[in-house]
Amino acid sequence: MTAHVKPKALDDFKARDFRMLIDGVWTEGVGRTLERVAPGHGVVVSRYPAGTKADAERAIAAARKAFDNGPWPRMTGAERSNILLRAADLIAAKADELAFLDCIESGKPISQAKGELGGAADIWRYAAALARDLHGESYNTLGEGTLGVVLREAIGVVSIITPWNFPFLIVSQKLPFALAAGCTTVVKPSELTSGSTLLLGEILIEAGVPAGVVNIVTGTGPEVGAPMTTHPDVDMVSFTGSTGVGRLTMANAAQTLKKVSLELGGKNPQIVFPDANLDEFIDAAVFGAYFNAGECCNAGSRLILHKSIADEVTARVAELAKKVKVGDPLDPTTQVGAIITPQHLEKIGTYVDGAAKAGASVALGGAALDLGLGQFMAPTILSGVKPDMAVAREEVFGPVLSVLTFETTDEAIRIANAIDYGLSAGVWSRDFDTCLTIGRKVRAGTIWMNTFMDGASELPFGGYRQSGLGRELGRHAVEDYTETKTLNMHMGARTGWWMPR
Ligand code: NAD
């Protein structure tokens, strides 16, 4: 274990003490305090209250009261939209502070954290636009005596539970859409990275969101998250995290038949044909595998290469991967930061060792890096991986790239689909038919063609199979937070008892 010296960049930095937001009041809570040790620096940077079941219940009661009697669901779409736009402006104005918190708490590079904040502000603006456009349908075609109107009503109280890997970005893929629909919320950020979400609470109050509409409770999953998934006063749970906890969330929510939206894990393939633009692909392969240190649901963690180019492509990917700058997350030139916890670093190592034992070769990296800061992992490439190995099927969530090969298009599709996940995939070929065949036959929520991990607020995102349920972003994202109500209106004499025609 390395002895940690407080890095120069944190010389003037004092660990921040955060409080929870319940019913518009900042509160210490009655429980313990959780200390966050920066994964890239080894020093305590944040302290949050360890919320309890009672805190979660108070927050749910506040959200219920704000939904049933408060102004938020009763405002016009334009009023809610204006407040969300103010929030977006404040997020943009405070982007550096928010990015700094995400950087030190999660270990991601500061330049990347700043990029994520730009993306998040854009999502708040997009949701603000949708708030004004939320509408139902009408049917004037049901006969002279009948008019059918289909309303979209806010679903009610929404529990929002988020992971540590994109702390501000992921809460921004949920909360503004729930708010746009007129819902009230209880938010639980990851216990490892709660800082920027708590700062968002301050921003939302400043923007004009009324008390009780957004409550933020910090703490662990079992203590705070679980009651948010079972409480009868919660109408919907929007969860992003691991497939295991997603499964538990769905089972918990089933007790009261809540609507559930789940964004879970991935094991995403990039399929490469011999006619691909390899220069473009090599860069995308390295980016796809090592962005956010591979701690990314969307990581392109499986390369499925045509056999005829596999050796050349693997060598070129390794060559470029060697140049990736792993280091202090606060250094603006760092490309790959720290691993979230020492335990997680160990888990990544276990996958690499297991693959080597099962017959894969370590073509690059394969071990932890001692940089005298926190915990880091070398960009790693495993070649000769077979589809049935654990490293080819399970989410490693680290900078580990598995290389598999194929000979026919059908075989590539079979390998791509031979896992439980279906979040995203990439295909590389200059041939339109090839790209479209892969695009239509690979079972995943997003297929990138000759690019990887691009996104836009307008494009829906989510998974097939055990990668999740429902979609975030895109024009229907607000509708996810609504119920549909039918108004069946009659004029004149009824026809009496309905009989089969
Ligand atoms: P995790 O499942 O351990 O935790 C996610 C959240 O759930 C945390 O806030 C945690 O405290 C909470 N939680 C834990 N136990 C709970 C319980 N019993 N009841 C309710 N809540 C509970 O996930 P993580 O390690 O924080 O994040 C990494 C995972 O998230 C990876 O699997 C990754 O693929 C996934 N992820 C998916 C997406 C996507 O959009 N599909 C995006 C980012 C991350």
Boltz pocket constraint, residues with backbone or C-beta under 6 A from the ligand:
constraints:
  - pocket:
      binder: B
      contacts: [[A, 161], [A, 162], [A, 163], [A, 164], [A, 165], [A, 166], [A, 170], [A, 188], [A, 189], [A, 190], [A, 191], [A, 219], [A, 220], [A, 221], [A, 222], [A, 224], [A, 225], [A, 226], [A, 229], [A, 240], [A, 241], [A, 242], [A, 243], [A, 245], [A, 246], [A, 248], [A, 249], [A, 263], [A, 264], [A, 265], [A, 266], [A, 296], [A, 297], [A, 298], [A, 395], [A, 397], [A, 423], [A, 462], [A, 463], [A, 467], [A, 468]]
      max_distance: 6.0
